[in-house]
């Protein structure tokens, strides 16, 4: 089975050709502490030392990484060349770029897209220093189009994972439809959903408040925190919820109308009475 990383790297080669760019480079250090948002697209791990992942339109996938990170990179099976270093990345990096001799070298900086703006300013200055005396510093261009396309064009494995996250959230919504009742509070509904997610071994798609639960006219508007407001006959019950599963998130909203014939406390609303929007 082709791995997700291989699928995305295959896409990257094609995208570089489409935009007439010769190479794209992710340049990071201490990537577990923030790092470049584009890194997880092509590498499932982190780096401590200065590290360069270079993808070319011709099909090369070159990783220049600190010694002892090279084994993990090779283990992915998707990089055509792995170059470890001990003292400084400068020499192997400059030698590699000279060998590739790209007309354009796309880097992760952008004025408009935060997801394509992962190259730290200090790391950019290091690249300027490393490539001083060569023509390559003049060939830097923004990789925002590359990153945008790579994030936006979902591969078959990405689509499978997204659908799995949607399916899990839908199952939890179905459970809520059987649990929700006039007399229950927003907080009780939220706790039920969090327990259901934990039982299925998934996280919520975003941090608190997830789920967002609103019932009736006195509930918090927008991204409010679930409260002790009770579901009452005549209320609209609204829930905003999603799960994170295999690295991908779902984000769904559902509404139910609680008929005036529903009677609290905690009398479950039938499927017929609790009608999803």
GIUR-V163074 format. One line per field, one symbol per residue. phi: phi as a letter, one per 30 degrees, with the letter a starting at -180 (. if undefined). psi: psi as a letter, one per 40 degrees, with the letter a starting at -180 (. if undefined). A space follows every 50 residues. Layout:
phi: ???
psi: ???
This chain:
phi: .ddedddddeddedddddchcdabbcbbahddcjicededdcbclbbcde bbccbcddjdbcccbdeicdddddddiccdbbcdbcdadedddddddddd hddbbdbdbadccddccddddddddddedecdibddddcdbdcddddedd ddcddeddddddddddddddddddddedddaejdcedddddddddddddd ibcddbdedbddbbbidcdddidddebcdcdbejdcccbcaabcbhibcc bbbbbbccddddcdchceddeddccdd
psi: hhidddddddddddddddefhdihhhhiifeegcahdededehgaiidih ihhhhideeihhhhiiheedddddddeehdhhhiiddieddddddddddd fidihhigiiddhdeefehiddddddddddeieieddeehiheddddddd ddhhiddddddddddddddddddddddddiihdiidddddddddddddde fiiidiiihhihhhhieeiiibfihhaehihiheihhhhhiiihhfeiii hiiiiihhieehhiifhhhidddghi.
